[in-house]
């Protein structure tokens, strides 16, 4: 297994934390009539978890754009550099979630 493939686990972990704690999850949650299927149970918990999953997936996708551009534009792309770019993009997109993470840990005021 290449070294760059090992970055997928931290990228997914940061994206999941962002999906759960991001302030944008409220926007996705409020817009659930647009994307949530009518046949699915309308429980608030189910809608919230689906909202968090959507936001985590969007985080992974958006953070992958700079990594994909690096691979496309580089003459000899390295998997480890691609993974670091992807992780850095995920962390950057997750910065708005930090205050909520600190509150959940009891460290925020």
NUMI-91091 format. One record per residue: residue number from 0; residue in one letter; x, y, z of N, C-alpha, C in turn. Coordinates in Angstrom, 3 decimals, decimal comma, padded with zeros to 6 digits. Example, Ala and Ser with C-alpha at 12.3 -4.5 7.8 and 13.67 -1.06 7.14 Angstrom:
! residues 2
+-----+------+----------+----------+----------+----------+----------+----------+----------+----------+----------+
!  nr ! rest !      n.x !      n.y !      n.z !     ca.x !     ca.y !     ca.z !      c.x !      c.y !      c.z !
+-----+------+----------+----------+----------+----------+----------+----------+----------+----------+----------+
!   0 !    A !  013,190 ! -005,690 !  007,800 !  012,300 ! -004,500 !  007,800 !  013,200 ! -003,300 !  007,800 !
!   1 !    S !  012,850 ! -002,250 !  007,080 !  013,670 ! -001,060 !  007,140 !  012,900 !  000,030 !  007,870 !
+-----+------+----------+----------+----------+----------+----------+----------+----------+----------+----------+
***
This chain:
! residues 109
+-----+------+----------+----------+----------+----------+----------+----------+----------+----------+----------+
!  nr ! rest !      n.x !      n.y !      n.z !     ca.x !     ca.y !     ca.z !      c.x !      c.y !      c.z !
+-----+------+----------+----------+----------+----------+----------+----------+----------+----------+----------+
!   0 !    X !  000,839 ! -001,169 !  000,000 !  000,000 !  000,000 !  000,000 !  000,891 !  001,242 !  000,000 !
!   1 !    X !  000,546 !  002,193 ! -000,842 !  001,334 !  003,420 ! -000,913 !  001,103 !  004,277 !  000,319 !
!   2 !    X !  002,092 !  005,119 !  000,607 !  002,012 !  006,006 !  001,764 !  000,862 !  006,990 !  001,625 !
!   3 !    X !  000,575 !  007,476 !  000,434 ! -000,483 !  008,451 !  000,213 ! -001,865 !  007,918 !  000,538 !
!   4 !    X ! -002,049 !  006,621 !  000,386 ! -003,348 !  006,025 !  000,690 ! -003,650 !  006,038 !  002,177 !
!   5 !    X ! -002,631 !  006,142 !  003,018 ! -002,838 !  006,185 !  004,460 ! -003,482 !  007,489 !  004,899 !
!   6 !    X ! -003,497 !  008,506 !  004,066 ! -004,086 !  009,797 !  004,417 ! -005,605 !  009,765 !  004,344 !
!   7 !    X ! -006,174 !  008,733 !  003,766 ! -007,622 !  008,675 !  003,645 ! -008,299 !  008,584 !  005,011 !
!   8 !    X ! -007,711 !  007,887 !  005,943 ! -008,311 !  007,745 !  007,275 ! -008,373 !  009,082 !  008,014 !
!   9 !    X ! -007,279 !  009,862 !  008,093 ! -007,396 !  011,166 !  008,750 ! -008,319 !  012,123 !  008,002 !
!  10 !    X ! -008,312 !  012,066 !  006,679 ! -009,215 !  012,924 !  005,903 ! -010,664 !  012,600 !  006,253 !
!  11 !    X ! -010,992 !  011,330 !  006,306 ! -012,362 !  010,933 !  006,644 ! -012,703 !  011,299 !  008,088 !
!  12 !    X ! -011,762 !  011,134 !  008,991 ! -012,016 !  011,477 !  010,388 ! -012,299 !  012,956 !  010,582 !
!  13 !    X ! -011,469 !  013,795 !  009,968 ! -011,682 !  015,240 !  010,080 ! -012,998 !  015,629 !  009,415 !
!  14 !    X ! -013,311 !  015,025 !  008,275 ! -014,559 !  015,338 !  007,583 ! -015,774 !  014,924 !  008,403 !
!  15 !    X ! -015,704 !  013,808 !  009,097 ! -016,820 !  013,368 !  009,939 ! -017,027 !  014,330 !  011,096 !
!  16 !    X ! -015,931 !  014,748 !  011,722 ! -016,045 !  015,729 !  012,806 ! -016,641 !  017,027 !  012,272 !
!  17 !    X ! -016,211 !  017,443 !  011,084 ! -016,774 !  018,639 !  010,481 ! -018,258 !  018,459 !  010,184 !
!  18 !    X ! -018,640 !  017,303 !  009,695 ! -020,050 !  017,059 !  009,383 ! -020,934 !  017,140 !  010,611 !
!  19 !    X ! -020,437 !  016,692 !  011,736 ! -021,247 !  016,684 !  012,952 ! -021,283 !  018,050 !  013,626 !
!  20 !    X ! -020,151 !  018,750 !  013,652 ! -020,037 !  019,961 !  014,461 ! -020,037 !  021,269 !  013,673 !
!  21 !    X ! -020,055 !  021,215 !  012,380 ! -020,001 !  022,438 !  011,587 ! -021,272 !  023,269 !  011,768 !
!  22 !    X ! -021,135 !  024,588 !  011,782 ! -022,336 !  025,426 !  011,830 ! -023,182 !  025,302 !  010,565 !
!  23 !    X ! -022,605 !  024,817 !  009,492 ! -023,342 !  024,654 !  008,243 ! -024,306 !  023,468 !  008,275 !
!  24 !    X ! -024,142 !  022,586 !  009,239 ! -025,049 !  021,441 !  009,317 ! -026,477 !  021,917 !  009,588 !
!  25 !    X ! -026,627 !  023,044 !  010,262 ! -027,964 !  023,599 !  010,497 ! -028,624 !  024,014 !  009,187 !
!  26 !    X ! -027,846 !  024,580 !  008,270 ! -028,394 !  024,983 !  006,973 ! -028,871 !  023,762 !  006,202 !
!  27 !    X ! -028,055 !  022,719 !  006,177 ! -028,443 !  021,486 !  005,473 ! -029,659 !  020,868 !  006,151 !
!  28 !    X ! -029,691 !  020,911 !  007,491 ! -030,816 !  020,356 !  008,245 ! -032,116 !  021,098 !  007,921 !
!  29 !    X ! -032,062 !  022,413 !  007,889 ! -033,267 !  023,215 !  007,632 ! -033,781 !  022,991 !  006,208 !
!  30 !    X ! -032,884 !  022,721 !  005,289 ! -033,286 !  022,499 !  003,897 ! -033,656 !  021,042 !  003,604 !
!  31 !    X ! -033,945 !  020,274 !  004,647 ! -034,216 !  018,850 !  004,418 ! -035,413 !  018,591 !  003,501 !
!  32 !    X ! -036,443 !  019,460 !  003,422 ! -037,527 !  019,158 !  002,473 ! -037,055 !  019,113 !  001,020 !
!  33 !    X ! -035,937 !  019,742 !  000,727 ! -035,425 !  019,768 ! -000,641 ! -034,735 !  018,457 ! -000,992 !
!  34 !    X ! -033,992 !  017,858 ! -000,054 ! -033,167 !  016,711 ! -000,390 ! -033,585 !  015,410 !  000,298 !
!  35 !    X ! -034,342 !  015,489 !  001,366 ! -034,690 !  014,288 !  002,134 ! -035,883 !  013,585 !  001,484 !
!  36 !    X ! -035,797 !  012,282 !  001,246 ! -036,895 !  011,576 !  000,575 ! -038,144 !  011,505 !  001,457 !
!  37 !    X ! -039,281 !  011,600 !  000,823 ! -040,542 !  011,609 !  001,568 ! -040,855 !  010,250 !  002,188 !
!  38 !    X ! -040,316 !  009,185 !  001,635 ! -040,597 !  007,849 !  002,168 ! -039,750 !  007,519 !  003,402 !
!  39 !    X ! -038,691 !  008,287 !  003,645 ! -037,814 !  008,036 !  004,788 ! -038,458 !  008,583 !  006,067 !
!  40 !    X ! -038,131 !  007,991 !  007,218 ! -038,711 !  008,496 !  008,470 ! -038,276 !  009,938 !  008,724 !
!  41 !    X ! -039,221 !  010,769 !  009,131 ! -038,953 !  012,185 !  009,327 ! -038,461 !  012,528 !  010,717 !
!  42 !    X ! -037,871 !  011,578 !  011,421 ! -037,355 !  011,836 !  012,757 ! -036,225 !  012,850 !  012,681 !
!  43 !    X ! -036,185 !  013,740 !  013,630 ! -035,157 !  014,778 !  013,636 ! -033,758 !  014,168 !  013,712 !
!  44 !    X ! -033,600 !  013,086 !  014,461 ! -032,292 !  012,451 !  014,588 ! -031,814 !  011,890 !  013,245 !
!  45 !    X ! -032,733 !  011,267 !  012,507 ! -032,363 !  010,702 !  011,207 ! -032,013 !  011,808 !  010,216 !
!  46 !    X ! -032,783 !  012,886 !  010,233 ! -032,502 !  014,002 !  009,331 ! -031,176 !  014,653 !  009,693 !
!  47 !    X ! -030,903 !  014,807 !  010,985 ! -029,632 !  015,408 !  011,406 ! -028,449 !  014,553 !  010,990 !
!  48 !    X ! -028,524 !  013,261 !  011,194 ! -027,401 !  012,390 !  010,826 ! -027,199 !  012,363 !  009,313 !
!  49 !    X ! -028,289 !  012,403 !  008,547 ! -028,156 !  012,480 !  007,095 ! -027,546 !  013,821 !  006,692 !
!  50 !    X ! -027,922 !  014,882 !  007,392 ! -027,333 !  016,204 !  007,124 ! -025,837 !  016,198 !  007,406 !
!  51 !    X ! -025,442 !  015,598 !  008,516 ! -024,025 !  015,513 !  008,857 ! -023,271 !  014,677 !  007,822 !
!  52 !    X ! -023,881 !  013,608 !  007,345 ! -023,250 !  012,768 !  006,332 ! -023,078 !  013,530 !  005,022 !
!  53 !    X ! -024,080 !  014,301 !  004,636 ! -023,988 !  015,109 !  003,424 ! -022,866 !  016,125 !  003,555 !
!  54 !    X ! -022,801 !  016,799 !  004,695 ! -021,768 !  017,807 !  004,900 ! -020,374 !  017,189 !  004,936 !
!  55 !    X ! -020,232 !  016,028 !  005,553 ! -018,933 !  015,349 !  005,571 ! -018,513 !  014,942 !  004,158 !
!  56 !    X ! -019,448 !  014,457 !  003,381 ! -019,152 !  014,072 !  002,003 ! -018,761 !  015,282 !  001,163 !
!  57 !    X ! -019,479 !  016,380 !  001,329 ! -019,126 !  017,602 !  000,604 ! -017,755 !  018,124 !  001,009 !
!  58 !    X ! -017,406 !  017,963 !  002,282 ! -016,087 !  018,380 !  002,746 ! -014,997 !  017,567 !  002,058 !
!  59 !    X ! -015,169 !  016,266 !  001,981 ! -014,187 !  015,405 !  001,324 ! -014,071 !  015,759 ! -000,155 !
!  60 !    X ! -015,204 !  016,005 ! -000,790 ! -015,186 !  016,324 ! -002,217 ! -014,507 !  017,669 ! -002,484 !
!  61 !    X ! -014,865 !  018,690 ! -001,714 ! -014,290 !  020,023 ! -001,935 ! -012,800 !  020,042 ! -001,596 !
!  62 !    X ! -012,402 !  019,328 ! -000,558 ! -010,993 !  019,291 ! -000,181 ! -010,161 !  018,501 ! -001,190 !
!  63 !    X ! -010,794 !  017,640 ! -001,939 ! -010,073 !  016,862 ! -002,941 ! -009,765 !  017,625 ! -004,213 !
!  64 !    X ! -010,424 !  018,761 ! -004,421 ! -010,198 !  019,530 ! -005,649 ! -008,749 !  020,018 ! -005,760 !
!  65 !    X ! -008,177 !  020,664 ! -004,725 ! -006,770 !  021,076 ! -004,861 ! -005,816 !  019,891 ! -005,051 !
!  66 !    X ! -006,103 !  018,785 ! -004,402 ! -005,261 !  017,598 ! -004,565 ! -005,359 !  017,061 ! -006,000 !
!  67 !    X ! -006,553 !  017,074 ! -006,551 ! -006,720 !  016,614 ! -007,933 ! -006,035 !  017,570 ! -008,908 !
!  68 !    X ! -006,104 !  018,868 ! -008,637 ! -005,412 !  019,836 ! -009,491 ! -003,901 !  019,633 ! -009,426 !
!  69 !    X ! -003,398 !  019,345 ! -008,228 ! -001,966 !  019,055 ! -008,099 ! -001,588 !  017,843 ! -008,945 !
!  70 !    X ! -002,373 !  016,785 ! -008,869 ! -002,063 !  015,587 ! -009,645 ! -002,154 !  015,844 ! -011,136 !
!  71 !    X ! -003,098 !  016,666 ! -011,528 ! -003,292 !  016,949 ! -012,952 ! -002,183 !  017,848 ! -013,505 !
!  72 !    X ! -001,774 !  018,851 ! -012,719 ! -000,826 !  019,839 ! -013,220 !  000,635 !  019,480 ! -012,965 !
!  73 !    X !  000,893 !  018,554 ! -012,061 !  002,273 !  018,178 ! -011,755 !  002,790 !  017,187 ! -012,794 !
!  74 !    X !  004,066 !  017,334 ! -013,127 !  004,648 !  016,410 ! -014,105 !  004,890 !  015,032 ! -013,494 !
!  75 !    X !  005,238 !  015,002 ! -012,197 !  005,439 !  013,735 ! -011,507 !  004,780 !  013,812 ! -010,132 !
!  76 !    X !  003,468 !  013,648 ! -010,082 !  002,789 !  013,765 ! -008,781 !  003,169 !  012,621 ! -007,852 !
!  77 !    X !  003,276 !  012,954 ! -006,565 !  003,571 !  011,946 ! -005,549 !  002,334 !  011,767 ! -004,687 !
!  78 !    X !  002,035 !  010,533 ! -004,367 !  000,830 !  010,217 ! -003,598 !  000,872 !  010,841 ! -002,209 !
!  79 !    X !  002,045 !  010,903 ! -001,606 !  002,135 !  011,466 ! -000,256 !  001,821 !  012,958 ! -000,266 !
!  80 !    X !  002,271 !  013,677 ! -001,288 !  001,974 !  015,110 ! -001,387 !  000,483 !  015,312 ! -001,635 !
!  81 !    X ! -000,090 !  014,484 ! -002,486 ! -001,528 !  014,569 ! -002,748 ! -002,322 !  014,359 ! -001,468 !
!  82 !    X ! -001,931 !  013,383 ! -000,670 ! -002,622 !  013,125 !  000,590 ! -002,515 !  014,273 !  001,568 !
!  83 !    X ! -001,351 !  014,884 !  001,639 ! -001,161 !  016,019 !  002,542 ! -002,002 !  017,214 !  002,083 !
!  84 !    X ! -002,049 !  017,449 !  000,771 ! -002,876 !  018,544 !  000,253 ! -004,347 !  018,286 !  000,573 !
!  85 !    X ! -004,786 !  017,060 !  000,405 ! -006,174 !  016,704 !  000,681 ! -006,498 !  016,883 !  002,162 !
!  86 !    X ! -005,588 !  016,441 !  003,039 ! -005,805 !  016,593 !  004,470 ! -005,803 !  018,068 !  004,873 !
!  87 !    X ! -004,891 !  018,850 !  004,306 ! -004,838 !  020,280 !  004,618 ! -006,129 !  020,976 !  004,173 !
!  88 !    X ! -006,643 !  020,605 !  003,019 ! -007,911 !  021,174 !  002,558 ! -009,066 !  020,797 !  003,465 !
!  89 !    X ! -009,079 !  019,571 !  003,938 ! -010,131 !  019,126 !  004,848 ! -010,062 !  019,876 !  006,169 !
!  90 !    X ! -008,861 !  020,055 !  006,691 ! -008,694 !  020,796 !  007,945 ! -009,112 !  022,243 !  007,758 !
!  91 !    X ! -008,736 !  022,838 !  006,644 ! -009,104 !  024,225 !  006,375 ! -010,619 !  024,399 !  006,297 !
!  92 !    X ! -011,288 !  023,478 !  005,641 ! -012,748 !  023,547 !  005,553 ! -013,427 !  023,258 !  006,887 !
!  93 !    X ! -012,716 !  022,614 !  007,800 ! -013,286 !  022,247 !  009,093 ! -013,027 !  023,284 !  010,180 !
!  94 !    X ! -012,317 !  024,343 !  009,883 ! -012,021 !  025,353 !  010,896 ! -013,264 !  025,967 !  011,550 !
!  95 !    X ! -014,349 !  026,222 !  010,808 ! -015,537 !  026,773 !  011,477 ! -016,159 !  025,847 !  012,530 !
!  96 !    X ! -015,833 !  024,568 !  012,494 ! -016,394 !  023,619 !  013,453 ! -015,645 !  023,595 !  014,779 !
!  97 !    X ! -014,465 !  024,197 !  014,841 ! -013,631 !  024,111 !  016,048 ! -014,341 !  024,644 !  017,294 !
!  98 !    X ! -015,008 !  025,809 !  017,245 ! -015,695 !  026,261 !  018,463 ! -016,733 !  025,266 !  018,976 !
!  99 !    X ! -017,474 !  024,630 !  018,080 ! -018,477 !  023,649 !  018,504 ! -017,832 !  022,386 !  019,068 !
! 100 !    X ! -016,687 !  021,986 !  018,524 ! -015,958 !  020,824 !  019,045 ! -015,475 !  021,140 !  020,459 !
! 101 !    X ! -014,940 !  022,359 !  020,654 ! -014,473 !  022,745 !  021,992 ! -015,618 !  022,807 !  022,998 !
! 102 !    X ! -016,766 !  023,282 !  022,569 ! -017,939 !  023,289 !  023,461 ! -018,361 !  021,877 !  023,820 !
! 103 !    X ! -018,332 !  020,977 !  022,847 ! -018,712 !  019,594 !  023,122 ! -017,736 !  018,914 !  024,076 !
! 104 !    X ! -016,480 !  019,314 !  024,009 ! -015,473 !  018,759 !  024,919 ! -015,446 !  019,439 !  026,277 !
! 105 !    X ! -016,247 !  020,490 !  026,432 ! -016,293 !  021,221 !  027,692 ! -015,146 !  022,190 !  027,857 !
! 106 !    X ! -014,484 !  022,537 !  026,762 ! -013,340 !  023,439 !  026,832 ! -013,679 !  024,861 !  026,396 !
! 107 !    X ! -014,848 !  025,040 !  025,823 ! -015,242 !  026,364 !  025,342 ! -016,142 !  027,066 !  026,348 !
! 108 !    X ! -016,269 !  028,350 !  026,178 ! -017,066 !  029,092 !  027,148 ! -018,135 !  029,820 !  026,548 !
+-----+------+----------+----------+----------+----------+----------+----------+----------+----------+----------+
***
